[in-house]
């Protein structure tokens, strides 16, 4: 049947298909988990950047204290407040002092932009909201001192009422400024005499500052409320993150419909484009409503297909492969395959080859089926039958086992069923016309699968039942010594007329007949018969196993009891001396064939 | 159309200058008469600028830090109307309107200065950007960018109150009040005091906050010599409460 090797191929095919399926599942799972993890990472990065901006605002606000408490600044503002038009001298004195303080403020704020030489923009605003002096303002060329005011910005209004606070401004739709404001207090029981502001433009240097401190790639942008395009005003990505902002653009439309981005939280959902995932966040301050924000980006490594799996693997990944396990599984599978092939192909074939050689050499007349298994047994069986057929056609002596039909004519019809399901009660149907030992008594119950014709000759012409012939009391030509097959009853019958059949029943020697009358010889015969039946039982069980039939419940005691009944029946029916039982396979099932033997 | 659109967005500086000095002409002329109107606007602490309310609504994202300075008395922490910029005194009386070429609302410090102008029908009002950055003014007959130094003229033809906002500075708001009989308008000082040189006559003074009349001094006679003091003028009957502190 070669089940194991065939199943092994199926198992290997299923294993291969399952491996490919698992590979795709693993890739998808990896990508999914990676996306989830990336969201967590980017979301965390966004929080870190948010916290840094708050910390940065606090540092700048604290650093600005040296300006708000500076006596020169205070004196200048007091003078400005008392003047309808601020005197140029007052402005110059204030400006000079702010210049001196600007770099110190930057240092205190740890603003390391431009190689540590990035003084912040400082402004001194009087109580009227007029800018008395400013330094480092990048729009100074647009400023007219006499009309320059800042008193309408909510942050400045707050400061003029004694509040410390931060803010973020957007100027000209593209300039983003981080702002901190402090009141300038001259007297504790008086309102502030003015305010001082520090501005830091958000540009690449500021993005670098944020990026270096947080370890996150950050890009600041503005999407003007009346504009359609986003403007990236500053960006920086640490090299170790593998993120590049080259060609980085923002599609405002993808943020328009983002409910998270437009909520109080101000942080968008995760946007994944190409190889990077991004969270956009509005920046706190007046810029919130003016479309300013920052994008925190992380590179996402996804695996497009199994081919890309190895491309992204490094040496560490390859070292993580459990080579002994993989090699062991592969080797085990190989060995199992070889083993199955050996047992199911090579060995039976070798047995067939060996027996065929013996057959060819004439060491045996037929191929021994019992030594062969599976398909090779069928092949051998076919060869044997073919050989028999050739011999028969050539007029040679038939060597096949005689069956009951040949001897007695058509045997009673018997259900084709497994020997295992034999009716052991001894009430088998009898063939019409067939003599029975007793009415309704035991027939050949043990052989319901007894073929209507001899073994291997199912197509032989049924012959009418003939009464059993009286045993011929003359010596017969000896049967072919090498032929192990039982002698055919038909041959026995024909042996009287023709002496050309190989299977013959020898006439019972007188001495044996005499001995048979004594109990001693009978006991000897019984013992031999019992041994033979035991052998037959073993072969029967073995055949059932080979045929895949159950063997549980089979016992020799029952088996030999049935054989004995059938033997007695056949002995009476055919007037034979003994019956030979042989095991064979029919239609994939174990079966028994009974051959009446007249000779002792 | 309530307004005649200005033919050009940028008016000659001369026109602006004339508009700016027009109120001065009133006082200069009055200086000869030596009359002066005086009053002091009180109760400004009861006036809460609308941008504060707007800022309160968005307090969650308007700032990340806002703390009061312990050196400043809590009384001063209350954000209320700034008399100098948020209040306008409209002067009603005999004589020609003293607006010259028109009135001006400066865009300075991200706010309108003054916040409200009161003009008679047909008077031109100029929005002039004195900030070093662009504004975008929206209101009746205007929806445009104003770059630094640029102006835009509107000319109300009918009575009413017209509000203007700025898309680039949400805190910015300005109002034009078109009224009959107004001959000039002036801004109080930071402390709410008002001093206006006027020819001797009888006038009505109306105080406006964010386009709304908050107080009036009716038929007040300004003497030819000395100051005619109307004493305190309450612009708000509501005293500031503790809950109004801050935002």
Interface residues (C-beta under 8 A of the other chain):
Chain A: X53 X54 X57 X58 X61 X127 X128 X129 X130 X131 X137 X139 X140 X142 X143 X144 X147 X148 X149 X150 X151 X152 X153 X154 X155 X156 X157 X158 X161 X162 X163 X164 X165 X166 X167 X170 X171 X172 X173 X175 X180 X182 X183 X185 X188 X189 X190 X191 X192 X224 X225 X226 X264 X266 X282 X284 X285 X286 X288 X289 X290
Chain B: X51 X52 X55 X58 X60 X61 X62 X63 X64 X65 X66 X67 X68 X69 X71 X72 X73 X76 X77 X78 X79 X82 X84 X85 X106 X108 X109 X110 X111 X112 X113 X130 X131 X132 X133 X134 X136 X148 X149 X167 X168 X169 X170 X171 X172 X190 X246
